[in-house]
Amino acid sequence: QKEVEQNSGPLSVPEGAIASLNCTYSDRGSQSFFWYRQYSGKSPELIMFIYSNGDKEDGRFTAQLNKASQYVSLLIRDSQPSDSATYLCAVRSTDKLIFGTGTRLQVFP
Amino acid sequence: DGGITQSPKYLFRKEGQNVTLSCEQNLNHDAMYWYRQDPGQGLRLIYYSQIVNDFQKGDIAEGYSVSREKKESFPLTVTSAQKNPTAFYLCASSRTVLDRDSYEQYFGPGTRLTVT
């Protein structure tokens, strides 16, 4: 079983819609969770992190964490074509991060 | 500007040659990391260092070596023992591994290595 799982996609949404990206993890003791955005050919860029159960909002982005279900998600409101990228979920395990393989998001005009 | 630099952006080598990838940060971060990314796969940790003169193997350390003589620098050597060295190599840093609230990792622009 993979430690951090994401649907590879692509997830296609129309411009202006809400994109919902999901991630599950296997280590019940994990405390820190991160979302990175990676454009094709570029390095990952940190966009959100969350440590507590519930929602955390930053602009058009909302991270949601449910530790009981071992589930973390990223919502992107008012999706734009510039949001088209691969989104990587990362979970802290002791002193390192474990990354999922990413979900490719396509936002079409 | 503070950040992480990696050089070169593209690197080509012949099989059997060792090659060293550079990573420098001026963020005053304690911890530094090297990852490898292959198409369709997530980031895999090669080596990481929490403090100067100390480093630990990650999940795929075989065929790689590192040094951490300065806080700002964490070079990675890809040796001829690495069987499939062609990949996108990413360096990252974080303030510390000791504090949960300081654990965000930030990435450099990456080096794309091609070995033929």
Interface residues (C-beta under 8 A of the other chain):
Chain A: V4 S8 Q31 S32 F34 Y36 K42 S43 P44 E45 L46 F49 Y51 L88 A90 R92 D95 K96 L97 F99 G100 T101 G102
Chain B: Y33 G40 Q41 G42 L43 L45 Y48 Q50 G58 L90 V97 R100 D101 Y103 E104 Q105 Y106 F107 G108 P109 G110
